[in-house]
């Protein structure tokens, strides 16, 4: 169970960091607005089993 939660946490964190950096590069917006989607949580939860 902790492995699944860990993968979800790492996946969401990496996605938010990546989207904030890409938005900064694209729009030159210094607010670093990162985003993620709720439907990505089950996808990150399944990753340890693949």
N, C-alpha and C positions, 0 to 999 in steps of 0.2 A: 504494500500500500504506500509506503514512504517513497519507494522508487517511482511510482506513478505520479505522486504529488511533486516529487523532485523534477521529473521530466516536464510536467506542466509548468512549474515555476520557471525553469530554465528556458523553455520554449517561449513563454509569454515575455519574459525579460529580454531575450534576444530579439524577438519580433518588435517590441517597443523601441529598443535601442536602434535597430536597423531602420525602422520607418521614420524615426526622428532624424537620423543622420541623412537619409535620402530626401526628406522634406527640406532640410536645411540646405542641401546641395542644390535642389531644384528651385526652391522659392527664396532662398537666402533669408529665411525667417529665423531669428535668433531665439525664439521661444522653445524650439525643439519639441514640437508636438508629436509624440509617438502615439500609435494606436494599435489595437489588436481587435480581433473578432471573437465572440463567444463560441462560435462553431469550431474554432481552432483548438479549444481545450480538449475535446475528445480525440482529436487527431494527435495531439502531443501525448495524451494518455496511452495511446496504442503503440507509440514508437518503441518502447522497451521490448515489446513482443514480436516486433518485425525482424 
